[in-house]
Structure formats: structure tokens, C-alpha cells
Amino acid sequence: MTKDDCYQVGHITKTHGVNGELVIFLDVDEPSDYADLDSILLDVKGELLPYFIESIAIVKGSRAIVAFEDVDTIEQAERLINCGVYLPLDNLEPIEDEDRFYFHEIVGYRVVDSREGELGIVRGVYAMNAQDLIAMDYQQKEVLIPINSDIVHTIDRANKRLNVALPDGLLAIYLEDDTTTKAETNGDRDDTDED
């Protein structure tokens, strides 16, 4: 199974105790939905490996304390710190709501602004602590679009289209560097003749 067949639900942050237990940060909307997992896939040095769960307890909102089969010592557990945690895409419940989407499903969708029209293609999504961002190519530049209901309005799954209303000036921020660089280059040129 490859990462293309899976979605990331979080990553291992640290050990817990001395008997091989680990803490997983669950980067999901409803961590409690993952309280009954039997197994997960861990990204160990670029390879997804299955790990079977002996016990899992959701604590402090988005944290889970997990004990895996055959991980019985702190030394074994330490080797898994920072590994990404994945599940097969088959585990996901389909979303019918046009206002909600899974991050992985919009990659390749066309971004259509209510004023500017079609802008570009979604290349990925950055899940950040402060704000999740859609990465889109626009005029050979990467443009980051904040994911919130004021900006991202609906998803049209049939036409692979994401309908947005970008804030005034957002696109200009990403295109500004080119015009600034050209102006600075023209302004720095010395056309005087000093003979």
C-alpha cells in the first residue's frame, strides 16, 4: 500500500512511560472517531508499515496514547517518534456536504473565484497550527489560500471544482515580487555617461 492509497491522520510525537507506549497527535476533526482502531500504518523511513494496536486512549482532545503489539520497550518506541500515521482511504466516510471536504480529495481540483473566474489547480494542502492553507498554482507562482467558510464556499465534486471568494489583494501579494523586482532592476541601472 502506498501513500496515494492512504490519508494521514497524524504523527507520533513522543514516548509515554517506559513500556513502549507512544503519544499520537491526531490531526483530524473528530479524534474520538479513531478510538476503536485495530491497526494503523506508520511511515517508517519512507515506507508504510502496518502496526497492530493493543490499546488506544484518546486524551486531551487531539492526543492518543497507543500501545502497539511488539513494541514493548522505550527504545523500540523511540525509533517511531515523528513517524506519520496513516489509514487507507477506504476507511473514510464519504462527505456529501458541499461545504466540507477532505484535504486529500481536492488535490487536482480547479479553483474558481467568484470575481476572477478560474484561477488554477490545487496542488496540495498545508495543515498548519494556526490556519490550514490550500496551495494553488497561479501564473507560475504558488498562492496560498486560507481554508475558512468566508473564503472557501463550496465544492463541486462532479466537476472537480472548488468555489472561492478570495479577499481583495490576495493574488496581488503573490505577484508583487515580480513587479517590485523589475522596478528595482530598472531603478538600479546607471545610465549616466561619466567621460
FENNOR-V611091 format. One record per residue. N is the residue number from 1. RES is the residue in one letter. SS is DSSP state (H for helix, E for strand, - for the rest). OMEGA is omega in degrees with one decimal (NA if undefined). BURIAL is # if it has 9 or more other C-alpha atoms within 8 Angstrom, else .. Layout:
# FENNOR-V611091
n;res;ss;omega;burial
N;RES;SS;OMEGA;BURIAL
N;RES;SS;OMEGA;BURIAL
This chain:
# FENNOR-V611091
n;res;ss;omega;burial
1;M;-;-178.6;.
2;T;-;178.8;.
3;K;H;177.6;.
4;D;H;179.6;.
5;D;H;-172.3;.
6;C;E;171.3;#
7;Y;E;-177.7;#
8;Q;E;178.7;.
9;V;E;179.9;#
10;G;E;178.0;#
11;H;E;179.5;#
12;I;E;-175.1;#
13;T;E;-176.5;#
14;K;E;174.7;#
15;T;E;177.0;#
16;H;E;-178.2;#
17;G;-;-175.2;.
18;V;-;-176.0;.
19;N;-;175.2;#
20;G;-;178.0;#
21;E;E;-177.0;#
22;L;E;175.3;#
23;V;E;176.9;#
24;I;E;169.6;#
25;F;E;180.0;#
26;L;E;-178.9;#
27;D;-;-175.9;.
28;V;-;-179.7;.
29;D;-;-175.8;.
30;E;-;-179.4;.
31;P;H;-177.9;#
32;S;H;177.2;.
33;D;H;-175.9;.
34;Y;H;-176.3;.
35;A;-;-176.4;#
36;D;-;-178.8;.
37;L;-;175.3;.
38;D;-;-178.6;.
39;S;E;175.7;.
40;I;E;173.8;#
41;L;E;177.8;#
42;L;E;175.3;#
43;D;E;-179.4;#
44;V;E;179.8;#
45;K;-;175.6;.
46;G;-;-180.0;.
47;E;E;177.8;.
48;L;E;-179.0;#
49;L;E;179.1;.
50;P;E;174.0;.
51;Y;E;-179.3;#
52;F;E;-172.4;#
53;I;E;173.3;#
54;E;E;178.1;#
55;S;E;177.5;.
56;I;E;178.5;#
57;A;E;177.8;.
58;I;E;-179.4;#
59;V;E;174.9;.
60;K;-;173.8;.
61;G;-;-173.2;.
62;S;-;178.8;#
63;R;E;175.7;#
64;A;E;173.0;#
65;I;E;-172.4;#
66;V;E;170.4;#
67;A;E;179.0;#
68;F;E;171.5;#
69;E;-;176.1;#
70;D;-;170.5;.
71;V;-;-169.9;#
72;D;-;-177.6;#
73;T;-;178.6;#
74;I;H;179.2;#
75;E;H;177.4;.
76;Q;H;-179.1;#
77;A;H;-178.1;#
78;E;H;179.6;#
79;R;-;-176.7;.
80;L;-;179.0;#
81;I;-;-179.3;#
82;N;-;175.5;.
83;C;-;174.2;#
84;G;E;-179.5;#
85;V;E;-175.2;#
86;Y;E;172.0;#
87;L;E;176.7;#
88;P;E;178.8;#
89;L;H;179.5;.
90;D;H;-179.0;.
91;N;H;-175.3;.
92;L;-;171.9;.
93;E;-;177.5;.
94;P;-;177.5;.
95;I;-;179.5;.
96;E;-;-176.7;.
97;D;-;-179.9;.
98;E;-;179.8;.
99;D;-;-176.0;.
100;R;-;179.6;.
101;F;-;170.4;#
102;Y;-;-177.9;.
103;F;H;-176.0;.
104;H;H;-173.8;.
105;E;H;-176.9;.
106;I;H;176.9;#
107;V;-;-176.7;#
108;G;-;177.9;.
109;Y;-;174.4;#
110;R;E;176.5;#
111;V;E;-178.3;#
112;V;E;-179.3;#
113;D;E;-177.9;#
114;S;-;179.3;#
115;R;-;-173.1;.
116;E;-;-177.3;.
117;G;E;-177.0;.
118;E;E;-175.7;.
119;L;E;-175.4;#
120;G;E;-175.6;#
121;I;E;175.7;#
122;V;E;179.0;#
123;R;E;-179.9;#
124;G;E;177.7;#
125;V;E;176.3;#
126;Y;E;176.3;.
127;A;-;-176.8;.
128;M;-;178.5;.
129;N;-;-175.1;.
130;A;-;-172.9;.
131;Q;-;174.0;.
132;D;-;-172.7;#
133;L;E;172.3;#
134;I;E;175.9;#
135;A;E;-177.1;#
136;M;E;172.7;#
137;D;E;178.4;#
138;Y;E;-178.9;#
139;Q;-;178.8;.
140;Q;-;177.2;.
141;K;E;171.5;.
142;E;E;177.5;#
143;V;E;179.2;#
144;L;E;-177.5;.
145;I;E;177.7;#
146;P;E;177.8;#
147;I;-;170.2;#
148;N;-;-172.4;.
149;S;-;177.1;.
150;D;-;-176.3;.
151;I;-;-179.2;#
152;V;E;-172.4;#
153;H;E;-176.9;#
154;T;E;175.7;#
155;I;E;177.0;#
156;D;E;-175.0;#
157;R;-;-177.9;.
158;A;-;-178.0;.
159;N;-;-179.3;.
160;K;-;-173.9;#
161;R;E;176.7;#
162;L;E;-177.0;#
163;N;E;-175.6;#
164;V;E;170.6;#
165;A;-;-175.5;#
166;L;-;176.1;#
167;P;-;177.0;.
168;D;-;174.2;.
169;G;-;-177.5;.
170;L;H;-179.7;.
171;L;H;-178.3;.
172;A;H;179.5;.
173;I;H;-177.6;.
174;Y;H;180.0;#
175;L;H;-177.1;#
176;E;H;-176.3;.
177;D;H;-179.1;.
178;D;H;-177.8;.
179;T;H;177.7;.
180;T;H;-179.1;.
181;T;H;179.6;.
182;K;H;-179.8;.
183;A;H;179.7;.
184;E;H;180.0;.
185;T;H;178.9;.
186;N;H;-178.7;.
187;G;H;-178.0;.
188;D;H;-176.5;.
189;R;-;-179.4;.
190;D;-;-178.2;.
191;D;-;-177.5;.
192;T;-;179.7;.
193;D;-;-174.5;.
194;E;-;179.0;.
195;D;-;NA;.
